[in-house]
Amino acid sequence: MRMAVESQAPDLVVVNGVVRTLDAHDTVAEALAVRGGEIVGIGTTSEIAALASERSQVVDAGGRVVLPGFIDGHVHFNSAAIESAYLIDLLALEPASLDEVLAELRRRADALPAGTWVRADNLNPDHFPTFAMPTRRQLDAVVPDHPAVVYTIGFHVAAANSRALAEAGIDGTTADPPGGLIERDAGGEPNGILHERAKLLLDPRRADTVLPRYDLEARKAALRAHFGYLHQRGVTSINDMVVDPEEIRAYQELQAARDLSIRVQLLVRGVESQITTDQILAVGLQPGFGDDWLSFGGVKLSIDGVCVAKNAATYDPHPGEPDNRGIVRIEQGELDEQLLRCHRAGVRVAIHAIGPRAVDMALDAIEKALTAHPRSDHRHRIEHAYLPGSAEQRRRMARLGVVVSTQPAFLHGLGDGWRRIWGDDGVSGALPLRSMLDEGVMVMGSTDYPCVPADPVLGLAAATSRTTRKGAVLDPSEAIGIGEALRLQTTAAAFGQFKERRKGSLELGKLADLVVLSEDPIGMPPDEVGRLKVDLTVVGGSVVFERAGA
């Protein structure tokens, strides 16, 4: 029946679709209606079309599938926006060799006054035919008159030239700091490659970094320009890992100006950050503080380093390196103390742990906190946990109620690096989605963008086919079905944000965040999922992206 009062008519109706609600019953409808940014009607096309008035925007899905908007549960979006706007973004450029990286650095240097910093981010050497990191001497050869630094994905490793090392005060007398490693040449001098905390003043996240900083207006401009990247990929919500008060302020000012077109939940790093856990707890914030657009999600802590640089904390030594069992950036005692204080204050903690030794450290800390202060719905998270672990470790995750935020797209983006280090047999059981789900672990999907693209379709394809960038298939026994893969990036990701009552499925009263895909993924062969296109993205009932020609 048509609503009698014009103001009660829907703002938006979507008709003639296959509306996969992903509710508890996997209900499928044809149409839905939106008013005031929320879903107010779900049903047949005739039922929903009858609600529309002249002021209602009508979207004809043309038989295509309509899904909840994708939620990316772990990104570094502030960093990615800065990289895209102002730096050399190697994720976007996709260089095919180290020579192409060096040539791009030379081009950038030639366009800048001598002495200006040259910086490139998101290097993934496993995308080259042969793994290679640039050394100090190679960088000196192409950028002799500028301080230059290249960061691998996730800022875990930096490669610096001589001028950059000098600016940071790093020389042959500099000792390896706790949680870091300075690679050295035969004479004991730094070769320019710095692991984890050994970046020292070349870490752009430190307040005392020697790198140029970006002011608030530059940050806001970069964010505004980059929201469209997410819209095009159907992402409507993110968890952003922030380390700088200016990152938080930028989001607040964008929200106040109604320029925030992505829903953002903040996970604030409490160690290796410009914001300490003490400061976060002193304010008294609780997960969920904020609103549907911008909220506080908890504290982020990091235990070990990145696996493709052989820095993940393992029990067995890395092949060919008998003394290398990874890098631990935060010791067990400090981890226990930090997590206990957060847990006692009601603040959820998301713990970066890649290697099995780091995962056990995280589980130990969580179990100690729960023993001291039992709480059933804490939703403490372990970020990553993708190197092969034991069945007992997974059962312990389930028993403790831990949410695992892992990255299916890493199978594509990092899988070849895992094979380089451990071989095909050694990566059997890596990113064990099937085993975790079967053993009752709550798993949410994410990308860790810009380590890999913030592309849910890439995650769907990787989770179901387990194919690497170079075409290898990693342990197909750990593949999951497309329906399960969809829930990782919708309903499960909403749960991992404490937001399952507001989003993650298309239900009455929930936020009108949705995507229209070019094809229905349900029933698609795994090797064809990657061809899916996002045709339309809606956030809060507003169309924010429509694919040209769709």
C-alpha positions as CSV (number, residue, x, y, z in Angstrom):
1,M,0.0,0.0,0.0
2,R,1.3,3.5,-0.9
3,M,2.2,5.5,2.2
4,A,-0.3,8.3,2.8
5,V,2.2,10.8,4.0
6,E,4.7,11.9,1.3
7,S,7.5,12.4,3.9
8,Q,7.2,8.7,4.8
9,A,7.9,7.5,1.3
10,P,11.3,5.8,0.7
11,D,14.3,7.9,-0.3
12,L,15.5,5.0,-2.4
13,V,14.0,1.7,-3.7
14,V,16.0,-1.1,-5.3
15,V,13.8,-3.4,-7.5
16,N,14.1,-6.3,-9.8
17,G,17.1,-7.8,-8.0
18,V,18.2,-11.0,-6.3
19,V,18.5,-9.5,-2.8
20,R,20.7,-11.9,-0.8
21,T,20.1,-10.5,2.7
22,L,22.6,-12.8,4.4
23,D,20.4,-12.8,7.5
24,A,20.3,-15.8,9.8
25,H,18.0,-17.7,7.3
26,D,19.7,-16.6,4.1
27,T,16.5,-15.0,3.0
28,V,16.4,-13.9,-0.7
29,A,14.0,-11.1,-1.8
30,E,13.5,-9.1,-4.9
31,A,13.6,-5.5,-3.7
32,L,14.2,-3.2,-0.7
33,A,13.3,0.3,0.4
34,V,15.4,2.9,2.2
35,R,14.4,5.9,4.3
36,G,16.6,8.0,6.5
37,G,19.6,5.9,5.7
38,E,18.0,2.7,7.0
39,I,16.2,-0.3,5.4
40,V,12.4,0.1,5.9
41,G,11.1,-2.5,3.5
42,I,12.2,-5.9,2.0
43,G,10.0,-7.9,-0.3
44,T,8.8,-8.4,-3.8
45,T,9.3,-5.8,-6.5
46,S,5.6,-5.1,-6.6
47,E,5.4,-4.6,-2.9
48,I,8.4,-2.3,-2.7
49,A,7.6,-0.4,-5.9
50,A,4.2,0.5,-4.5
51,L,5.9,2.4,-1.6
52,A,7.7,4.8,-3.9
53,S,6.6,8.3,-4.6
54,E,7.8,10.9,-7.1
55,R,10.6,11.9,-4.8
56,S,12.0,8.3,-4.4
57,Q,15.1,7.4,-6.3
58,V,14.5,4.1,-8.1
59,V,17.3,1.7,-8.9
60,D,16.4,-1.2,-11.2
61,A,18.9,-4.0,-10.5
62,G,18.0,-5.7,-13.7
63,G,18.1,-9.2,-12.1
64,R,21.5,-8.7,-10.6
65,V,22.5,-9.7,-7.1
66,V,22.2,-7.2,-4.2
67,L,24.4,-7.8,-1.2
68,P,25.2,-6.0,2.1
69,G,28.1,-3.6,1.7
70,F,31.5,-5.1,2.2
71,I,33.3,-4.4,5.5
72,D,37.1,-4.4,5.5
73,G,38.1,-5.2,9.1
74,H,41.7,-4.2,8.9
75,V,43.2,-1.4,6.8
76,H,45.7,1.4,7.0
77,F,43.6,3.8,5.1
78,N,45.1,7.1,6.3
79,S,48.5,5.8,5.2
80,A,47.1,4.6,1.9
81,A,45.5,7.9,1.1
82,I,48.7,9.8,1.8
83,E,50.6,7.4,-0.4
84,S,48.2,7.7,-3.2
85,A,48.1,11.5,-3.1
86,Y,51.7,12.5,-2.4
87,L,54.2,9.6,-2.7
88,I,55.3,6.9,-5.1
89,D,52.6,4.2,-4.5
90,L,54.1,0.9,-5.7
91,L,50.9,-1.0,-5.0
92,A,49.2,1.1,-7.7
93,L,52.2,1.2,-10.1
94,E,52.8,-2.6,-9.9
95,P,56.4,-2.6,-11.0
96,A,57.5,-5.8,-12.6
97,S,61.1,-5.6,-11.5
98,L,63.5,-3.9,-9.1
99,D,64.9,-2.0,-12.1
100,E,61.4,-0.5,-12.7
101,V,61.3,0.6,-9.0
102,L,64.8,2.3,-9.3
103,A,63.8,4.0,-12.5
104,E,60.6,5.4,-10.9
105,L,62.7,6.7,-8.0
106,R,65.1,8.4,-10.5
107,R,62.2,10.0,-12.3
108,R,60.7,11.4,-9.1
109,A,64.1,12.7,-7.9
110,D,64.8,14.4,-11.2
111,A,61.5,16.4,-10.8
112,L,62.4,17.6,-7.3
113,P,64.9,20.1,-5.9
114,A,68.1,18.5,-4.6
115,G,67.7,17.6,-0.9
116,T,64.0,16.9,-1.1
117,W,62.9,13.6,0.2
118,V,62.0,10.8,-2.2
119,R,59.8,8.2,-0.8
120,A,58.1,5.0,-2.2
121,D,55.7,2.8,-0.3
122,N,54.1,-0.7,-0.7
123,L,57.0,-2.6,-2.3
124,N,56.4,-6.3,-2.6
125,P,59.6,-7.9,-4.0
126,D,57.8,-11.3,-4.3
127,H,56.0,-9.8,-7.3
128,F,59.3,-9.7,-9.2
129,P,60.7,-12.7,-11.2
130,T,63.3,-13.0,-8.5
131,F,63.0,-11.6,-4.9
132,A,65.1,-8.5,-4.5
133,M,65.3,-5.6,-2.1
134,P,67.1,-2.4,-3.1
135,T,70.3,-1.8,-1.2
136,R,71.8,1.4,0.0
137,R,74.3,1.4,-2.9
138,Q,71.6,0.8,-5.5
139,L,69.6,3.7,-4.2
140,D,72.6,5.9,-4.0
141,A,73.3,5.2,-7.7
142,V,69.8,6.4,-8.8
143,V,69.1,9.1,-6.2
144,P,72.5,10.6,-5.2
145,D,71.3,14.1,-4.3
146,H,68.2,13.3,-2.2
147,P,67.5,11.4,0.9
148,A,65.5,8.4,-0.4
149,V,63.6,5.5,1.4
150,V,61.5,2.7,0.1
151,Y,59.0,0.8,2.4
152,T,57.7,-2.7,1.9
153,I,54.1,-3.4,2.4
154,G,53.0,-2.6,6.0
155,F,56.1,-0.5,6.8
156,H,57.8,-3.6,8.2
157,V,61.0,-3.1,6.2
158,A,62.7,0.0,4.8
159,A,65.5,0.4,2.3
160,A,67.3,3.7,2.6
161,N,70.1,5.4,0.7
162,S,73.1,7.0,2.4
163,R,71.6,10.4,2.7
164,A,68.5,9.1,4.4
165,L,70.6,7.0,6.8
166,A,72.7,10.0,7.6
167,E,69.5,12.1,8.3
168,A,68.4,9.4,10.7
169,G,71.8,9.0,12.4
170,I,72.1,5.4,11.4
171,D,75.7,4.2,10.9
172,G,78.0,1.4,11.6
173,T,78.0,2.2,15.4
174,T,74.2,2.0,15.6
175,A,73.1,-1.2,17.5
176,D,70.1,-3.3,16.6
177,P,67.3,-2.0,18.8
178,P,65.0,-4.4,20.6
179,G,62.5,-5.7,18.0
180,G,64.6,-4.6,15.1
181,L,67.4,-5.7,12.7
182,I,69.8,-3.6,10.7
183,E,71.2,-5.5,7.8
184,R,75.0,-5.0,7.4
185,D,77.6,-5.5,4.7
186,A,80.8,-7.5,5.0
187,G,82.5,-4.5,6.7
188,G,79.7,-4.1,9.3
189,E,78.2,-1.0,7.8
190,P,74.4,-0.8,7.3
191,N,73.5,-1.9,3.8
192,G,70.4,0.2,3.9
193,I,67.8,-2.5,4.8
194,L,66.1,-2.0,8.1
195,H,63.7,-4.4,9.7
196,E,60.8,-3.5,12.0
197,R,61.9,-1.3,14.9
198,A,65.3,-0.8,13.3
199,K,63.8,1.9,11.1
200,L,64.3,4.2,14.0
201,L,63.8,7.8,12.9
202,L,63.0,6.6,9.4
203,D,59.7,5.2,10.7
204,P,57.0,7.6,9.4
205,R,54.7,6.8,12.2
206,R,57.0,8.2,14.9
207,A,56.5,11.7,16.2
208,D,60.2,12.3,16.0
209,T,60.6,10.9,12.5
210,V,63.0,12.8,10.2
211,L,60.6,12.3,7.3
212,P,58.4,15.2,6.2
213,R,55.0,15.2,7.9
214,Y,51.6,16.1,6.4
215,D,49.4,18.7,8.0
216,L,45.7,18.3,8.7
217,E,44.4,19.9,5.5
218,A,46.7,17.7,3.4
219,R,45.4,14.7,5.2
220,K,41.8,15.6,4.8
221,A,42.3,16.3,1.1
222,A,44.0,12.9,0.6
223,L,41.2,11.1,2.4
224,R,38.4,12.8,0.4
225,A,40.2,11.9,-2.8
226,H,40.6,8.3,-1.8
227,F,37.2,7.3,-0.5
228,G,36.2,6.6,-4.1
229,Y,38.8,3.8,-4.2
230,L,36.7,2.0,-1.6
231,H,33.4,2.9,-3.2
232,Q,34.5,1.4,-6.5
233,R,35.2,-1.9,-4.8
234,G,32.0,-2.1,-2.8
235,V,33.6,-1.3,0.5
236,T,31.2,0.6,2.8
237,S,32.9,0.2,6.2
238,I,36.5,-0.1,7.5
239,N,38.5,-0.6,10.6
240,D,41.4,1.9,10.2
241,M,44.6,1.3,12.3
242,V,45.7,4.8,13.4
243,V,48.9,5.9,15.1
244,D,48.7,9.7,14.9
245,P,46.2,12.1,16.7
246,E,46.0,14.0,13.4
247,E,44.6,10.9,11.7
248,I,41.8,10.8,14.2
249,R,41.2,14.6,13.9
250,A,41.1,14.4,10.2
251,Y,38.2,11.9,10.3
252,Q,36.4,14.0,12.9
253,E,36.6,17.1,10.8
254,L,35.4,15.3,7.7
255,Q,32.5,13.9,9.6
256,A,31.6,17.3,11.0
257,A,31.6,18.7,7.5
258,R,29.5,15.7,6.3
259,D,32.3,14.7,4.0
260,L,32.7,11.2,5.4
261,S,31.3,8.7,2.9
262,I,32.8,5.6,4.4
263,R,31.9,4.2,7.9
264,V,35.1,4.2,9.9
265,Q,35.9,2.4,13.2
266,L,39.2,3.2,14.7
267,L,41.7,0.8,16.2
268,V,44.3,2.9,17.9
269,R,47.8,1.6,18.1
270,G,49.0,1.7,21.7
271,V,52.7,0.7,21.2
272,E,55.0,2.0,18.4
273,S,52.7,4.9,18.1
274,Q,52.3,8.6,18.9
275,I,49.3,7.5,21.1
276,T,50.0,5.3,24.1
277,T,47.7,2.8,25.7
278,D,47.9,4.9,28.9
279,Q,46.4,7.9,27.0
280,I,43.7,5.8,25.5
281,L,42.6,4.3,28.8
282,A,42.8,7.7,30.6
283,V,40.1,9.1,28.3
284,G,37.7,6.2,29.3
285,L,36.7,5.3,25.8
286,Q,34.7,2.1,25.2
287,P,34.3,0.1,22.0
288,G,31.3,1.6,20.2
289,F,31.9,5.2,21.4
290,G,30.8,7.4,18.5
291,D,28.1,6.8,16.0
292,D,27.3,4.9,12.8
293,W,29.9,6.9,10.8
294,L,32.9,7.2,13.1
295,S,33.5,5.1,16.2
296,F,36.2,3.8,18.6
297,G,36.9,0.1,18.2
298,G,39.7,-0.6,20.6
299,V,43.5,-0.8,20.9
300,K,45.9,-2.3,18.5
301,L,49.1,-4.1,19.6
302,S,51.7,-5.8,17.4
303,I,53.8,-8.8,18.5
304,D,55.9,-9.9,15.6
305,G,57.1,-8.8,12.1
306,V,56.0,-9.6,8.6
307,C,56.5,-13.2,7.4
308,V,57.7,-12.4,3.8
309,A,60.7,-10.6,5.4
310,K,61.3,-13.7,7.6
311,N,60.3,-11.7,10.7
312,A,57.3,-13.7,11.8
313,A,57.7,-15.3,15.2
314,T,58.0,-19.0,14.7
315,Y,59.1,-22.0,16.8
316,D,61.2,-23.6,14.1
317,P,64.0,-21.5,12.4
318,H,63.4,-20.1,9.0
319,P,64.8,-22.3,6.3
320,G,68.5,-21.6,5.7
321,E,68.7,-19.3,8.7
322,P,69.2,-21.5,11.8
323,D,69.3,-18.6,14.2
324,N,66.2,-16.8,12.9
325,R,62.9,-17.5,14.6
326,G,61.5,-14.1,13.8
327,I,61.4,-10.8,15.5
328,V,59.3,-10.1,18.6
329,R,58.4,-6.4,18.9
330,I,56.6,-6.7,22.3
331,E,57.7,-9.2,24.9
332,Q,55.2,-11.4,26.8
333,G,55.3,-9.5,30.1
334,E,54.6,-6.2,28.4
335,L,51.9,-7.7,26.3
336,D,50.2,-9.4,29.3
337,E,50.2,-6.1,31.2
338,Q,48.9,-4.0,28.3
339,L,46.1,-6.4,27.5
340,L,45.1,-6.9,31.1
341,R,44.7,-3.2,31.6
342,C,42.7,-2.8,28.5
343,H,40.5,-5.8,29.2
344,R,39.9,-4.6,32.8
345,A,38.8,-1.2,31.4
346,G,36.4,-2.9,29.0
347,V,38.5,-2.0,25.9
348,R,38.9,-4.6,23.2
349,V,42.4,-5.3,21.9
350,A,43.4,-6.3,18.4
351,I,46.7,-8.1,18.4
352,H,48.9,-8.4,15.3
353,A,50.3,-12.0,15.4
354,I,51.5,-13.7,12.2
355,G,53.7,-16.6,13.3
356,P,52.5,-19.5,15.5
357,R,54.7,-18.4,18.3
358,A,53.2,-14.9,18.2
359,V,49.7,-16.4,18.1
360,D,50.4,-18.4,21.2
361,M,51.7,-15.3,23.0
362,A,48.5,-13.5,22.1
363,L,46.3,-16.4,23.3
364,D,48.4,-16.6,26.5
365,A,47.8,-12.9,27.2
366,I,44.1,-13.1,26.5
367,E,43.6,-16.2,28.7
368,K,45.4,-14.6,31.6
369,A,43.2,-11.5,31.3
370,L,40.0,-13.6,31.1
371,T,41.1,-15.7,34.1
372,A,41.7,-12.5,36.1
373,H,38.5,-10.8,34.9
374,P,36.1,-13.2,33.2
375,R,33.9,-11.6,30.5
376,S,32.0,-13.6,27.9
377,D,31.7,-11.1,25.0
378,H,35.1,-9.4,24.9
379,R,35.7,-10.0,21.2
380,H,39.5,-9.5,21.5
381,R,40.9,-10.0,18.1
382,I,44.0,-11.6,16.6
383,E,45.0,-10.0,13.4
384,H,46.5,-12.2,10.7
385,A,47.4,-15.6,12.2
386,Y,47.9,-17.1,8.7
387,L,51.1,-19.2,9.1
388,P,50.3,-22.9,9.7
389,G,49.4,-23.5,13.3
390,S,48.1,-26.5,15.2
391,A,44.5,-27.8,15.6
392,E,44.9,-27.2,19.4
393,Q,45.8,-23.6,18.8
394,R,42.6,-23.1,16.7
395,R,40.5,-24.9,19.4
396,R,41.9,-22.6,21.9
397,M,40.9,-19.6,19.8
398,A,37.4,-20.9,19.8
399,R,37.3,-21.7,23.5
400,L,38.5,-18.2,24.4
401,G,36.1,-16.5,22.1
402,V,38.7,-14.8,20.1
403,V,37.8,-13.2,16.8
404,V,40.4,-13.9,14.1
405,S,40.8,-11.0,11.6
406,T,42.6,-12.5,8.6
407,Q,43.2,-11.6,5.0
408,P,42.1,-14.1,2.3
409,A,43.6,-11.9,-0.4
410,F,47.0,-12.6,1.1
411,L,46.8,-16.0,-0.6
412,H,47.0,-14.1,-3.8
413,G,49.3,-11.2,-2.8
414,L,51.7,-12.9,-0.4
415,G,51.3,-16.6,-1.2
416,D,54.3,-16.7,-3.6
417,G,56.4,-15.2,-0.8
418,W,55.4,-17.9,1.6
419,R,56.3,-20.5,-1.1
420,R,59.7,-18.8,-1.6
421,I,60.5,-19.1,2.1
422,W,59.0,-22.4,3.1
423,G,58.3,-24.3,-0.1
424,D,55.0,-25.8,-1.1
425,D,55.1,-28.4,1.6
426,G,55.9,-25.8,4.3
427,V,52.9,-23.7,3.5
428,S,50.4,-26.6,3.8
429,G,47.8,-25.3,6.2
430,A,48.6,-21.6,5.7
431,L,45.6,-19.3,6.2
432,P,43.5,-22.2,7.4
433,L,40.0,-20.9,6.7
434,R,38.3,-24.3,6.4
435,S,39.9,-25.6,9.6
436,M,39.2,-22.4,11.6
437,L,35.5,-22.4,10.6
438,D,35.1,-26.1,11.2
439,E,36.7,-25.8,14.7
440,G,34.3,-23.0,15.7
441,V,36.6,-20.0,15.4
442,M,34.9,-16.7,14.6
443,V,36.7,-15.5,11.5
444,M,36.3,-12.0,9.9
445,G,37.7,-10.9,6.6
446,S,40.0,-8.0,5.9
447,T,42.8,-6.9,3.5
448,D,45.4,-5.0,5.5
449,Y,45.3,-2.5,2.7
450,P,47.6,-1.3,1.2
451,C,49.5,-4.6,1.7
452,V,47.1,-5.9,-1.0
453,P,44.3,-4.0,-2.7
454,A,41.2,-3.3,-0.6
455,D,39.2,-5.4,-3.0
456,P,36.6,-7.8,-1.5
457,V,36.2,-9.6,-4.9
458,L,39.9,-10.5,-4.7
459,G,39.3,-11.9,-1.2
460,L,36.3,-13.9,-2.4
461,A,38.3,-15.4,-5.3
462,A,41.3,-16.2,-3.0
463,A,39.3,-17.8,-0.3
464,T,37.5,-20.1,-2.7
465,S,40.3,-20.9,-5.2
466,R,43.4,-20.3,-3.0
467,T,45.4,-19.2,-6.1
468,T,48.5,-17.1,-5.8
469,R,49.4,-14.2,-8.1
470,K,51.8,-16.5,-10.0
471,G,49.2,-19.2,-10.4
472,A,50.1,-21.7,-7.7
473,V,47.3,-23.3,-5.6
474,L,48.0,-23.3,-1.9
475,D,46.5,-26.3,0.0
476,P,43.1,-26.5,-1.6
477,S,41.8,-28.5,1.4
478,E,41.6,-25.1,3.2
479,A,39.3,-23.6,0.6
480,I,35.8,-22.4,1.7
481,G,32.6,-22.0,-0.2
482,I,31.5,-18.7,-1.7
483,G,28.7,-18.3,0.8
484,E,31.1,-18.6,3.7
485,A,33.5,-16.2,2.0
486,L,30.8,-13.6,1.6
487,R,30.0,-13.8,5.3
488,L,33.6,-13.2,6.2
489,Q,33.4,-9.7,4.7
490,T,29.8,-8.9,5.8
491,T,28.1,-10.5,8.8
492,A,31.3,-11.8,10.5
493,A,33.1,-8.5,9.9
494,A,30.2,-6.6,11.4
495,F,30.4,-8.9,14.5
496,G,34.1,-8.1,14.7
497,Q,33.2,-4.4,15.0
498,F,30.5,-4.9,17.6
499,K,28.2,-3.6,14.9
500,E,26.1,-6.7,13.9
501,R,22.9,-5.0,15.0
502,R,23.5,-2.2,12.6
503,K,25.1,-3.7,9.5
504,G,26.5,-6.8,7.8
505,S,23.1,-8.1,6.5
506,L,20.1,-6.5,4.8
507,E,17.4,-6.4,7.4
508,L,14.7,-4.0,8.5
509,G,16.1,-1.2,10.7
510,K,19.7,-1.8,9.6
511,L,21.9,0.6,7.8
512,A,21.3,0.9,4.0
513,D,24.8,-0.1,2.9
514,L,24.7,-2.3,-0.1
515,V,26.3,-3.3,-3.3
516,V,25.0,-4.6,-6.6
517,L,27.3,-7.0,-8.4
518,S,27.5,-7.8,-12.1
519,E,26.7,-11.5,-11.4
520,D,25.5,-13.7,-8.6
521,P,28.6,-15.2,-6.9
522,I,26.5,-18.0,-5.4
523,G,27.1,-21.1,-7.6
524,M,30.1,-19.6,-9.5
525,P,33.1,-21.8,-10.0
526,P,36.0,-20.6,-7.8
527,D,38.2,-19.9,-10.8
528,E,35.6,-17.5,-12.2
529,V,34.8,-15.5,-9.0
530,G,37.5,-12.9,-9.8
531,R,35.5,-11.7,-12.8
532,L,32.8,-10.2,-10.6
533,K,32.4,-6.4,-10.9
534,V,30.8,-3.9,-8.5
535,D,28.1,-2.2,-10.5
536,L,26.7,0.0,-7.7
537,T,27.6,1.0,-4.2
538,V,25.2,2.6,-1.7
539,V,26.2,4.0,1.7
540,G,23.5,5.1,4.0
541,G,21.0,5.1,1.2
542,S,23.1,7.3,-1.0
543,V,24.5,6.0,-4.3
544,V,28.2,6.7,-4.1
545,F,29.4,4.7,-7.1
546,E,27.9,3.5,-10.3
547,R,30.2,1.6,-12.8
548,A,30.3,3.2,-16.2
549,G,28.2,1.2,-18.6
550,A,26.7,-1.0,-15.9
